Amino acid sequence: MTSKTASQNTLTSTPVASDLNSVLAGLDAIILGNPFANKLALVCLLAQGHLLIEDIPGVGKTTLSHTLANLLGLPFKRVQFTSDLLPTDVLGVTIYDPDTKRFSFKKGPIFTSVLLADEINRATPKTQSALLQAMEEYEVSIEGRTLSLDKPFFVIATQNPLEQHGTFPLPESQLDRFLIRLSLGYPGEKFEKQLLQGSLDKTSAQALLTPEQLLVHMSNAQQVHCAQPVVDYLWQILEATRRSDFFQTGLSPRAGLQWLRAAKAYAYLEGRDMVIPDDIRLLTPYVAAHRLQTISGKNSAELVSALLQDIPAV
Amino acid sequence: MVKEKQNRRNYFEQGWRVRMSASTTRKGLLKRLGINLPPRPTVPKTHAPSNAALSALTVAIALVAAWHFSIAHPAIAGFTFLPLLLKVIYLRRDRRSVELGRQAKHAPSRWVMAIFTVLSLGLILIFYGGWNGQVAGISFVVLLVSLKFLESRVLRDYFVVCVILLFLASCAFLFDSSILSILGVTFYVILIVTILHLLSTPGALATKPVLFSSARLIATALPLAILLFFLFPRIQGDFGFLPSRDENGNSQALEDRMIAGDLALAAFNNALAFRAEFDDVTPATHERYWRVKALTGERNFQWEIAPDTTWLQDERVITGQGKLLSKGFYNYTIIHQESTDPYLPYLDYLRGFSDGMLLNNTVVRLRNNGADPFIYSGSADRQRNFNMSADLVDQRFLQTEALPTSRMNRQLDTWRSLANTNAELANLVLQHFRKNPFSYTLLPPILDEEFPLEDFFFRTQSGYCEHYASTFTTIMRWLQVPARVVVGYQGGELNTSGSFIEVRYSDAHAWSELWIDGRWQRYDPTAAISPDRIEFGMQALMEMWDGGQFSDQRRGRALANFLNPSGVSAAYRFMRQTWSNASYQWNKWVVNYSVDTQKELLESLGLGKFKTLSTLMVLLIIGITIIALAQLLPSWLAREPKAIEQRLFDILIKKISRKGIIIESGSTARDIAESVIQRSPTQANEIQEIVSTFESLRYASIAAEKRATLLNSLKSQISRFRLKPGKKRQTTEN
């Protein structure tokens, strides 16, 4: 009967994660046809990372972020990035109040929990880096003052995959700030028809969690056990990207750390109390691909996945 | 959940289960030595072979099938293309299926395959009567590779095809080993390596031009191959490594009988007969009489080998070594092209020979005919004072079937009355040829059937060497001088870039031998008619040929052109001779590289003793082994010992693989479970339990006592596990 307990240990959901699963179900009910992308978005949030969605306009990027924010009961703000957007437009500005005859700080849209930075590659590098600093350090420095951001703070940035005029592609160092990059893709025949029939109610998303509960989940997720073999496995992957001829540079230690956070969050969402190599492997294209520049200009997701075939995973 | 799984699987199918060498940069000894090897192709197990790889493989097999035509029966060779064609159709269909998202079919059903197999076996049985013999064996393998290609479904099959193709490439040497063929085979091997490269690299991952890197790979191996070829101790015996057929001398031979007009036709046959290299002095053109056959039997202007020629033991002729190292001899080495003729050309007058056996007409014959090109050596007497003993001369050399007419008898009587000795008689007859308007031509007029000799002698007076040899010999017999006709080659072209003589079939010649003063002496009536033929050789004479006759007007210019070529003809001759020299050296050093040649080479390198070399080789091999061990041992020793649960799981993997489920490297425990479930869905619970126990043991944080119980249960679960025979072939879920 010991095997029974073992399977309970690993395969059934723990009650802690059940409310997260209902968040996921709520997300699936509105963002149709792509449950895995929904799940990755939630994993990213749980792992305290930021999400980069690379996709064509109109596949539901905004809806995803909005719905996620709603379901988790988090304040949501959206900034449309344009080439004339200034850092102050994102962070906030100090203005002179003639009534009080004092300067007062007007908080920018960054002071929220879920920030959708739409078409981030349209903004100038100056504005981009203002946002990206905030993403890394969870605080902003304006005119000598340092202000902490809300907790949790979660950026969902989108960018158009097609090369277009007037864009400033994110440099590698800044791509590294995003935990996960994914694309949503088309919803598929069945779901798109459902979408066209208009049977969906976007506003139906009710908050299922409080921000405090979410923070508890976030800290719990990082308590998931990661055994030595899994660490070995992850290290071997990192090392393989560094030794490979495919990439200009290998993955950074930060990438490894974030990867492990994401794997823990994924295992937590799955209701497991341990990370298994499958979690690491599953996340590979989403965590590693955007941090790797291929020499040949080929798809880095395929190349890094190919590397995994040489790494023993049992 | 199901959708997510589907999602994952889709992703996997697109790009996940591809495999590429991760160890593209190895920091091994080679690297430290500055040797950069191309990435080692790892054995891929799963991904679908790229279109480029399959197209290249199709081309490779088509090349083999085309080559097959040159050796096998056309019916069998043609049949080879059938499975290939069918496979091309399947590949095209599969390509479309993939585009449309349908399942690829890869290969025809087992019934079709069975029919093909039976047909192939049947064809081989019908045309060869079995698989014994080189051609039958190779046809068998060619058909095999074609059918294997047709049958191939997964990557591993295509790899097998490549291996068979490599084997076939080496088989090409069984038929031809000229420079051109080795170049062809090298190119082919590069092609196969490229295909292996393409197969092991999914299309998306190909980063470099593979053909180039494959060529580099072969080039890297080449110096070692050459070194081993020359230095590795050779095994005594014949591997059937056949000599080159580069000069299209395929199995030609001089006829065993001489009919007037035959050799004249041969004058237009420019195929190479053999090459001879002289040790020190090269005899002048008019000295180079290559004796092949002696014809004794006369059948009214036709000559043939006497049926009673027997093997002869004559201690004055040196056998074995072939070369006599004293000054009075021409010592030479001959590399003979492939031929069906058992008689070997030796320079007249024969004193030593290395190969074959001596017959009583001073001709050397092989025991079996020399289908292979072969190398041998000989010695000739410069003083012309050696010949066979007198007891060999008998009535046979005086018999004639043709009888002289009265007009001829009158002529014979005149000669008899004028001469005292046999030698004087012979000179009188030659003088007659010289004084009368006899002419030398490649287009001799047709002769009277009943009295061809008289017709030629009195009326046409125009013929080729065999006419003169035949007429002269018959007349000498009528004059009671023992005589015979000798057929062979005269002259040959000196290859100045390699300093050897090239003798072609166009150099074929016939002359006479008379028994005078107790020995056989050479008399060439052609020399009396056409001194140019003997002085400058056939090559020069052909320059004077104007299509109808050897014209005297052309003589001056032709000879000047022959002796001092200029411009285009000089360049052409230079190129021809250079190429010929290259293939001569190739035949000498590569094709005929034997134990003896190796010994010679090593002696010249100062590694004289064979034992020294063997010791050197053994030391080299030991050295390489030690280096290899030193490379591998540290990592082998440093490897982490496997945990107990890992070893238990290995047992499970072994159990599963034995039932034909392929476990890819890089698979996780859950992947393995999934492939088991696919094969045998009823065992889903069982395998999932095993996997979850394993995962708890390996990845969870658990207390020591719980670990012990879990280990026990894993042990019993795995030992209990038996994979049930499920569906034979994995069908798709969609």
Interface residues (C-beta under 8 A of the other chain):
Chain A: T2 S3 A6 S7 N9 T10 L11 N34 P35 F36 K39 H225 C226 A227 P229 V230 A240 R243 S244 D245 F246 D273 M274 V275 I276 P277 D278 R281 L282 P285 I295 S296 K298 N299 A301 E302 L303 S305 A306 L307 L308 Q309 D310 I311 P312 A313 V314
Chain B: K3 E4 N7 R8 Y11 Q14 G15 W16 R17 V18 R19 M20 S21 A22 S23 T24 T25 P39 T42 P202 A204 L205 T207 A643 Q646 F649 I653 E664 S665 G666 S667 T668 A669 R670 D671 I672 Q688 E689 S692 T693 E695 S696 R698 Y699 A700 S701 T709 L710 N712 S713 Q717
